Amino acid sequence: MSTISRHRWRIGIPSVLMLLALLVSLAFAISSRAASHAAIAGIHVISTDPFHNKDSQHMTEVEPDSLAFGHTVVTAMQQGRFWNGGASDIGFATSSDGGKTFIHGSLPGLTVFSKPAGIYARASDASVAYDAKHNVWLISSLGIVNPAGPVDLVVNRSTDGGLHWSAAIPVNSSGHFNDKNWSVCDDTPTSPFYGHCYTEFDNASDGDRIQMSTSTDGGLTWGPAKETANHDFGIGGQPLVQPSGRVIVPIIGFVLNGVQPFNLKSFISTDGGTSWSATEIVTPIRSHVPEGGIRADIPLPSAEMDAAGKAYVVWSDCRFEPGCKYNDIVLSTTNNGIVWSGVKRIPIDPIGSTVDHFVPGVAVDRTTTDGSA
């Protein structure tokens, strides 16, 4: 059986709480012990920023996303980050032997710094997906015309296992400021929507209106942007596809009541992306903004799914800490995207430890289920 795993590793351990406790290596923690975490044995550099343009920061690679299918692992990231948003290009690092060795490069036909050059001044927000039906790897990203907008949503395709990539193909070039894209494909052969790929993003020109676009031909063409049934607003959605073909999209929603600015929300599609349900509130979020001006003011979720279609969502939340002074990493799960479990605290550190956790990432071995995930 092929294994799909999102984010940085493919892992299977006895308990999902044990899995999520490993987020200490993914979530930044501010504490006196930070120095001891700086050097971790066994870490290998798989990509470096090749760009030398003077207007972005040299030797920077940020915001990676990884996906594994079988023995192939594809990672994408920003290369040459600009201080005020975007990067010189989107880089990739691909392994064909389960992560033992990698080849790396930069996407062609995307930015003016790409080889060959594309049309965009910058690129940002890389997300990796794999379409098993069409045997195509996809890296979606934002094509930035100008830091103030417009910002297009595009995708680069690979038909040889992530070794070579096409030029950027438009997903949404409406002239709006699109943001926070995330892509996934339906890779279950028995699903009625096998081979459908979905990208979530938001239209920041319209108050972060939630948008979904669908491809049925391996990312060559994409359908029009569709809103949720209640035309809601949100940011940072991460679509997941169950074996039945149901798509579940957990996302940060806005409350804007001055006290509790965010909710975790969710919406679904059961017809292959033809339509999308209204959003439902999973739980209100209580979140502490980390000190030091660190860019983690929105508690963006990280989401994954096991072999049975159970979805796991984690985010930073301070509800369990006295006075809400620090964030923990917390978890909620669902089997259908409608009914969600109560919020559980991941015990990375004791309550009251003064350690602030944020920017989590979760991975699930999709050959496992529930307690073995």
Buried (B, 14 or more C-beta within 10 A) or exposed (E): EEBBBBBBBBBBBEEBBEBBBBBBEBBBBBBEEEEEEEEEEEEEEBBEBBBEEEEBBBEBBBBBBBBBBBBBBBBBBBBBBBEEBBBBBBBBBBBBEEBEEBBBBBBBBBBEBBEEEBBBBBBBBBBBBBBBBBEBBBBBBBBBBEBEBBBBBBBBBBBEBBBBBBBBBEBBBBEBBBBBBBBBBBBBEEBEBBBBBBBBBBBBBBEBBBBBBBBBBBBEEBBEBBBBEEEBBBBBBBBBBBBBBBBBBBBBBBEEEEEEBBBBBBBBBBEBBEEBBEBBEBBBBBBBBBEEEEEBBBBBBBBBBBBEBBBBBBBBBBBBBEEEEBBBBBBBBBBBBBEBBEBBBBEBBEEEBEBBBBBBBBBBBBBBBEEBB
